[in-house]
Amino acid sequence: MSASPTPELTLPTWPLLMAAIGAPAVAAAAWAAVTILGPWDMNTSLIGLLAIGVVACVAVAITLSIRPWKSRAIVTWGSVLIAASMGRIVITIGICLLLYSAARLPAGPLLIGAMAGLVPVLVAETSIVAKHFQRDAA
C-alpha cells in the first residue's frame, strides 16, 4: 500500500493581499487615535505611521513574492509561509533600523509602530491560511 500524495492547492490571493493592506490600515488608525489622545507629539505619531506603512509595503511585497496563486503541496506551503513570515519580520525591522540610523528617527516609535503593524498582519494571514487549509485539505 502506498502513501497517498499530499494534496496540492493554491492560497486565496485576494484575501491575503487584503490582510496585508487592511491589517496595517487598522493598526494605523489605532496608532493615530492613541497618539492623538495621549501625551505624544505629532512627530511620534508620524514616525509610527511611517513604520506601519513600511509594514504594509513589505507585507504586500512578500505576499506577492510567495505567489499564492501557484499550486503547491500543503507541506510546501507550510515552509513557504514560515519563511515569508520570518522574511517579513526581518525586512521590516531592518528597514526601521535603517531609518533609525540613516535618518536619525527615534527608535521607540519606529519599532513599536512596526510591531503594531506586524502582529495584525501575521494574525490575519495565519487565520486566512488556516481556514483555507481546513476547508480545502479535508
CYANA upper distance limits for C-alpha pairs under 8 A (distance plus 0.5 A):
  6 THR  CA     73 ALA  CA      6.39
  6 THR  CA     74 ILE  CA      7.29
  6 THR  CA     75 VAL  CA      8.02
  7 PRO  CA     73 ALA  CA      6.14
  7 PRO  CA     74 ILE  CA      7.02
  7 PRO  CA    137 ALA  CA      7.31
  8 GLU  CA     71 SER  CA      6.31
  8 GLU  CA     72 ARG  CA      5.34
  8 GLU  CA     73 ALA  CA      4.58
  8 GLU  CA     74 ILE  CA      6.65
  9 LEU  CA     70 LYS  CA      8.38
  9 LEU  CA     71 SER  CA      5.32
  9 LEU  CA     72 ARG  CA      6.03
  9 LEU  CA     73 ALA  CA      6.84
  9 LEU  CA     74 ILE  CA      7.47
  9 LEU  CA    136 ASP  CA      8.08
 10 THR  CA     68 PRO  CA      6.41
 10 THR  CA     69 TRP  CA      5.78
 10 THR  CA     70 LYS  CA      6.10
 10 THR  CA     71 SER  CA      5.01
 10 THR  CA     72 ARG  CA      6.94
 11 LEU  CA     68 PRO  CA      5.35
 11 LEU  CA     69 TRP  CA      6.53
 11 LEU  CA     70 LYS  CA      8.30
 11 LEU  CA     71 SER  CA      8.41
 11 LEU  CA    129 VAL  CA      7.55
 11 LEU  CA    132 HIS  CA      7.74
 12 PRO  CA     16 LEU  CA      6.82
 12 PRO  CA     68 PRO  CA      7.23
 12 PRO  CA     69 TRP  CA      7.67
 12 PRO  CA    129 VAL  CA      8.40
 12 PRO  CA    132 HIS  CA      8.08
 13 THR  CA     17 LEU  CA      6.69
 13 THR  CA     68 PRO  CA      6.03
 13 THR  CA     69 TRP  CA      6.60
 14 TRP  CA     18 MET  CA      6.50
 15 PRO  CA     19 ALA  CA      6.59
 15 PRO  CA    128 ILE  CA      7.79
 16 LEU  CA     20 ALA  CA      6.69
 16 LEU  CA     63 THR  CA      7.55
 16 LEU  CA    125 GLU  CA      6.66
 16 LEU  CA    128 ILE  CA      7.60
 17 LEU  CA     21 ILE  CA      6.79
 17 LEU  CA     60 VAL  CA      6.72
 17 LEU  CA     63 THR  CA      7.22
 18 MET  CA     22 GLY  CA      5.95
 18 MET  CA     23 ALA  CA      8.43
 19 ALA  CA     23 ALA  CA      5.91
 19 ALA  CA    121 VAL  CA      6.74
 19 ALA  CA    124 ALA  CA      6.40
 19 ALA  CA    125 GLU  CA      6.92
 20 ALA  CA     24 PRO  CA      7.45
 20 ALA  CA     56 ALA  CA      6.48
 20 ALA  CA     59 ALA  CA      5.72
 20 ALA  CA     60 VAL  CA      6.03
 20 ALA  CA     63 THR  CA      8.06
 20 ALA  CA    121 VAL  CA      6.34
 20 ALA  CA    125 GLU  CA      8.22
 21 ILE  CA     25 ALA  CA      6.79
 21 ILE  CA     56 ALA  CA      6.16
 21 ILE  CA     59 ALA  CA      8.17
 21 ILE  CA     60 VAL  CA      7.54
 22 GLY  CA     26 VAL  CA      6.71
 23 ALA  CA     27 ALA  CA      6.72
 23 ALA  CA    117 GLY  CA      7.55
 23 ALA  CA    120 PRO  CA      5.90
 23 ALA  CA    121 VAL  CA      5.85
 23 ALA  CA    124 ALA  CA      7.65
 24 PRO  CA     28 ALA  CA      6.39
 24 PRO  CA     52 ILE  CA      6.53
 24 PRO  CA     53 GLY  CA      7.78
 24 PRO  CA     55 VAL  CA      7.47
 24 PRO  CA     56 ALA  CA      6.27
 24 PRO  CA    117 GLY  CA      5.42
 24 PRO  CA    118 LEU  CA      7.98
 24 PRO  CA    120 PRO  CA      7.53
 24 PRO  CA    121 VAL  CA      7.28
 25 ALA  CA     29 ALA  CA      6.75
 26 VAL  CA     30 ALA  CA      6.74
 27 ALA  CA     31 TRP  CA      6.45
 27 ALA  CA     52 ILE  CA      7.87
 27 ALA  CA    116 ALA  CA      6.70
 27 ALA  CA    117 GLY  CA      6.07
 27 ALA  CA    120 PRO  CA      7.92
 28 ALA  CA     32 ALA  CA      6.52
 28 ALA  CA     49 LEU  CA      6.45
 28 ALA  CA     52 ILE  CA      6.86
 28 ALA  CA    117 GLY  CA      7.93
 29 ALA  CA     33 ALA  CA      6.67
 30 ALA  CA     34 VAL  CA      6.59
 31 TRP  CA     35 THR  CA      6.54
 31 TRP  CA     45 SER  CA      7.78
 31 TRP  CA     48 GLY  CA      7.78
 31 TRP  CA     49 LEU  CA      7.74
 31 TRP  CA    113 GLY  CA      8.11
 31 TRP  CA    116 ALA  CA      8.48
 32 ALA  CA     36 ILE  CA      6.45
 32 ALA  CA     45 SER  CA      6.78
 32 ALA  CA     49 LEU  CA      8.03
 33 ALA  CA     37 LEU  CA      6.57
 34 VAL  CA     38 GLY  CA      6.30
 35 THR  CA     39 PRO  CA      7.58
 35 THR  CA     40 TRP  CA      6.08
 35 THR  CA     41 ASP  CA      7.96
 35 THR  CA     42 MET  CA      8.35
 35 THR  CA     44 THR  CA      8.04
 35 THR  CA     45 SER  CA      6.15
 36 ILE  CA     40 TRP  CA      7.57
 36 ILE  CA     41 ASP  CA      8.37
 36 ILE  CA     42 MET  CA      8.25
 36 ILE  CA     45 SER  CA      7.99
 40 TRP  CA     44 THR  CA      6.79
 40 TRP  CA     45 SER  CA      7.75
 41 ASP  CA     45 SER  CA      7.17
 42 MET  CA     46 LEU  CA      6.67
 43 ASN  CA     47 ILE  CA      6.62
 44 THR  CA     48 GLY  CA      6.70
 44 THR  CA    109 PRO  CA      6.42
 45 SER  CA     49 LEU  CA      6.76
 45 SER  CA    109 PRO  CA      8.17
 46 LEU  CA     50 LEU  CA      6.60
 47 ILE  CA     51 ALA  CA      6.85
 47 ILE  CA    105 LEU  CA      8.02
 47 ILE  CA    106 PRO  CA      8.42
 47 ILE  CA    109 PRO  CA      6.46
 47 ILE  CA    110 LEU  CA      6.53
 47 ILE  CA    113 GLY  CA      8.28
 48 GLY  CA     52 ILE  CA      6.80
 48 GLY  CA    109 PRO  CA      5.40
 48 GLY  CA    110 LEU  CA      5.89
 48 GLY  CA    111 LEU  CA      8.43
 48 GLY  CA    112 ILE  CA      7.63
 48 GLY  CA    113 GLY  CA      4.89
 48 GLY  CA    114 ALA  CA      7.79
 49 LEU  CA     53 GLY  CA      6.59
 49 LEU  CA    113 GLY  CA      7.17
 50 LEU  CA     54 VAL  CA      6.78
 50 LEU  CA    110 LEU  CA      8.10
 50 LEU  CA    113 GLY  CA      8.39
 51 ALA  CA     55 VAL  CA      6.85
 51 ALA  CA     96 CYS  CA      7.17
 51 ALA  CA    109 PRO  CA      8.39
 51 ALA  CA    110 LEU  CA      5.86
 51 ALA  CA    111 LEU  CA      7.83
 51 ALA  CA    113 GLY  CA      5.80
 51 ALA  CA    114 ALA  CA      5.47
 51 ALA  CA    117 GLY  CA      8.29
 52 ILE  CA     56 ALA  CA      6.84
 52 ILE  CA    113 GLY  CA      6.10
 52 ILE  CA    114 ALA  CA      5.89
 52 ILE  CA    116 ALA  CA      7.77
 52 ILE  CA    117 GLY  CA      5.58
 52 ILE  CA    118 LEU  CA      8.38
 53 GLY  CA     57 CYS  CA      6.78
 54 VAL  CA     58 VAL  CA      6.59
 54 VAL  CA     92 THR  CA      7.08
 54 VAL  CA     95 ILE  CA      8.15
 54 VAL  CA     96 CYS  CA      8.43
 54 VAL  CA    114 ALA  CA      8.10
 55 VAL  CA     59 ALA  CA      6.39
 55 VAL  CA     88 ARG  CA      8.43
 55 VAL  CA     92 THR  CA      6.46
 55 VAL  CA    114 ALA  CA      6.78
 55 VAL  CA    117 GLY  CA      6.47
 55 VAL  CA    118 LEU  CA      6.74
 56 ALA  CA     60 VAL  CA      6.68
 56 ALA  CA    117 GLY  CA      8.10
 57 CYS  CA     61 ALA  CA      6.68
 58 VAL  CA     62 ILE  CA      6.51
 58 VAL  CA     88 ARG  CA      6.80
 58 VAL  CA     91 ILE  CA      7.78
 58 VAL  CA     92 THR  CA      7.10
 59 ALA  CA     63 THR  CA      6.51
 59 ALA  CA     88 ARG  CA      6.81
 59 ALA  CA    121 VAL  CA      8.04
 60 VAL  CA     64 LEU  CA      6.67
 61 ALA  CA     65 SER  CA      6.55
 62 ILE  CA     66 ILE  CA      6.86
 62 ILE  CA     84 ALA  CA      6.82
 62 ILE  CA     87 GLY  CA      8.18
 62 ILE  CA     88 ARG  CA      7.12
 63 THR  CA     67 ARG  CA      7.41
 63 THR  CA     68 PRO  CA      7.75
 63 THR  CA     84 ALA  CA      8.17
 64 LEU  CA     68 PRO  CA      7.69
 66 ILE  CA     80 VAL  CA      7.57
 66 ILE  CA     84 ALA  CA      7.79
 72 ARG  CA     76 THR  CA      6.84
 72 ARG  CA     77 TRP  CA      6.99
 73 ALA  CA     77 TRP  CA      6.81
 74 ILE  CA     78 GLY  CA      6.80
 74 ILE  CA    133 PHE  CA      8.31
 74 ILE  CA    137 ALA  CA      8.48
 75 VAL  CA     79 SER  CA      7.30
 76 THR  CA     80 VAL  CA      6.71
 77 TRP  CA     81 LEU  CA      6.41
 78 GLY  CA     82 ILE  CA      6.78
 79 SER  CA     83 ALA  CA      6.67
 80 VAL  CA     84 ALA  CA      6.51
 81 LEU  CA     85 SER  CA      6.56
 82 ILE  CA     86 MET  CA      6.71
 83 ALA  CA     87 GLY  CA      6.44
 84 ALA  CA     88 ARG  CA      6.47
 85 SER  CA     89 ILE  CA      6.80
 85 SER  CA    122 LEU  CA      7.57
 86 MET  CA     90 VAL  CA      6.61
 87 GLY  CA     91 ILE  CA      6.34
 88 ARG  CA     92 THR  CA      6.48
 89 ILE  CA     93 ILE  CA      6.61
 89 ILE  CA    118 LEU  CA      7.74
 90 VAL  CA     94 GLY  CA      6.40
 91 ILE  CA     95 ILE  CA      6.60
 92 THR  CA     96 CYS  CA      6.71
 92 THR  CA    114 ALA  CA      7.57
 93 ILE  CA     97 LEU  CA      6.54
 93 ILE  CA    111 LEU  CA      7.73
 93 ILE  CA    114 ALA  CA      7.69
 94 GLY  CA     98 LEU  CA      6.59
 95 ILE  CA     99 LEU  CA      6.69
 96 CYS  CA    100 TYR  CA      6.62
 96 CYS  CA    110 LEU  CA      6.56
 96 CYS  CA    111 LEU  CA      7.31
 96 CYS  CA    114 ALA  CA      8.09
 97 LEU  CA    101 SER  CA      6.63
 97 LEU  CA    107 ALA  CA      8.13
 98 LEU  CA    102 ALA  CA      6.20
 98 LEU  CA    103 ALA  CA      8.18
 99 LEU  CA    103 ALA  CA      5.63
 99 LEU  CA    104 ARG  CA      7.24
 99 LEU  CA    105 LEU  CA      6.80
100 TYR  CA    104 ARG  CA      5.44
100 TYR  CA    105 LEU  CA      5.22
100 TYR  CA    106 PRO  CA      6.76
100 TYR  CA    107 ALA  CA      6.35
100 TYR  CA    110 LEU  CA      8.10
101 SER  CA    105 LEU  CA      7.89
105 LEU  CA    110 LEU  CA      8.12
106 PRO  CA    110 LEU  CA      7.16
107 ALA  CA    111 LEU  CA      6.53
108 GLY  CA    112 ILE  CA      6.44
109 PRO  CA    113 GLY  CA      6.08
110 LEU  CA    114 ALA  CA      6.54
111 LEU  CA    115 MET  CA      6.65
112 ILE  CA    116 ALA  CA      6.49
113 GLY  CA    117 GLY  CA      6.71
114 ALA  CA    118 LEU  CA      6.48
115 MET  CA    119 VAL  CA      6.48
116 ALA  CA    120 PRO  CA      7.72
117 GLY  CA    121 VAL  CA      7.15
118 LEU  CA    122 LEU  CA      6.67
119 VAL  CA    123 VAL  CA      6.64
120 PRO  CA    124 ALA  CA      6.42
121 VAL  CA    125 GLU  CA      6.50
122 LEU  CA    126 THR  CA      6.53
123 VAL  CA    127 SER  CA      6.59
124 ALA  CA    128 ILE  CA      6.66
125 GLU  CA    129 VAL  CA      6.63
126 THR  CA    130 ALA  CA      6.43
127 SER  CA    131 LYS  CA      6.69
128 ILE  CA    132 HIS  CA      6.67
129 VAL  CA    133 PHE  CA      6.53
130 ALA  CA    134 GLN  CA      6.62
131 LYS  CA    135 ARG  CA      6.66
132 HIS  CA    136 ASP  CA      6.48
132 HIS  CA    137 ALA  CA      8.47
133 PHE  CA    137 ALA  CA      5.79
133 PHE  CA    138 ALA  CA      8.20
134 GLN  CA    138 ALA  CA      6.48
